[in-house]
Amino acid sequence: MLTQDQRDFYDRNGYLMVENAVTDEQLAELRRITYDYIEKSRAVSESNDVYDLDEGHSAETPRLTRIKLPHKQHPYFWELLRNSRLTEVLNDLLGPDTMIQTSKLNTKAPGGGAAVEWHQDWAFYPHTNDTMLAFGLMLEDVTEENGPLMVIPGTHKGPILSHMANGVFCGAVDPDDPLFELDKAVTLTGKAGSMTVHHARVLHGSAPNTSDRARLILFYECHAADAWPLLGAGSYIHSLGQRKLWDDLQDRLVTGELCLTPRLEQVPVTIPLPPAPDASSIFKSQKTGGAKSAFAKV
Ligand SMILES: O=C(O)CCC(=O)C(=O)O
């Protein structure tokens, strides 16, 4: 359970660091499964439903940007979210009825693993209310050198900045946007087993990995069951048809019950369209959408 101070900190700043979010045994199992996936990526030469490959990936030197949807790839990732300390933090911050929006295991390979340009997750998937967050569970130590997550405190209460470039949704803010205050950024480093929490509206990004160690962070993006997607990354539900939509909702329930009466709040919404030429992941949207880099300047 989080303390009242931790909850207040999250409400005020839009982020939180939770130490020892998993046990040593859970961490060891997560690492074993993850390195097994990385090992198996040697046989893969193009991005597919499991892997998003980084530049320079080969059978000799696996380089991934991401393992996609880990909670669907391996039951342990799903079990962890449903029955662990993570579940308690989820209920503390979102209430009893919670759903997963998506998951990803961002693997920033040693020596250059890609930056994630500054953005607000909300810009990708606006919902009827913003009771939404992302967990970032560190599977290896995260230091200044291996591409830590950075956040700008308090921005979850501010505007959603433009994520457009060249007329398309590029999934990143313009580093020259006067509303983007990089000097207020906080870097979230920690020991393996620590977990960051960030609100869906908080501005965040991460630099390339300049170390010789992998940076492995397992992200779970979740929301209260009464937050319903409007469009964007959640828009696949519109093409499912009623039966599959219903099944999908059950599959995404983490705790409590589904809620068929969306809570409508006064939230800032811009529909993330038109998409970048390749919108299959944030890395692809930022790259093919022509996002300007805030990290190139640093
Ligand atoms: O991997 C990271 O450092 C950040 C990931 C992220 O913000 C995202 O995928 O939306």
The ligand as an SDF file (V2000), in Angstrom:
LIG
                    3D

 10  9  0  0  0  0  0  0  0  0999 V2000
   11.2680    3.6800  -22.7190 O   0  0  0  0  0  0  0  0  0  0  0  0
   11.1790    4.8220  -22.2740 C   0  0  0  0  0  0  0  0  0  0  0  0
   12.1030    5.3670  -21.7070 O   0  0  0  0  0  0  0  0  0  0  0  0
    9.9170    5.6360  -22.3930 C   0  0  0  0  0  0  0  0  0  0  0  0
    8.8290    4.8980  -23.0460 C   0  0  0  0  0  0  0  0  0  0  0  0
    7.6240    5.6960  -23.3260 C   0  0  0  0  0  0  0  0  0  0  0  0
    7.4400    6.7770  -22.8250 O   0  0  0  0  0  0  0  0  0  0  0  0
    6.6330    5.1650  -24.2300 C   0  0  0  0  0  0  0  0  0  0  0  0
    6.8850    4.1210  -24.8510 O   0  0  0  0  0  0  0  0  0  0  0  0
    5.5580    5.7970  -24.3520 O   0  0  0  0  0  0  0  0  0  0  0  0
  1  2  2  0
  2  3  1  0
  2  4  1  0
  4  5  1  0
  5  6  1  0
  6  7  2  0
  6  8  1  0
  8  9  2  0
  8 10  1  0
M  END
$$$$
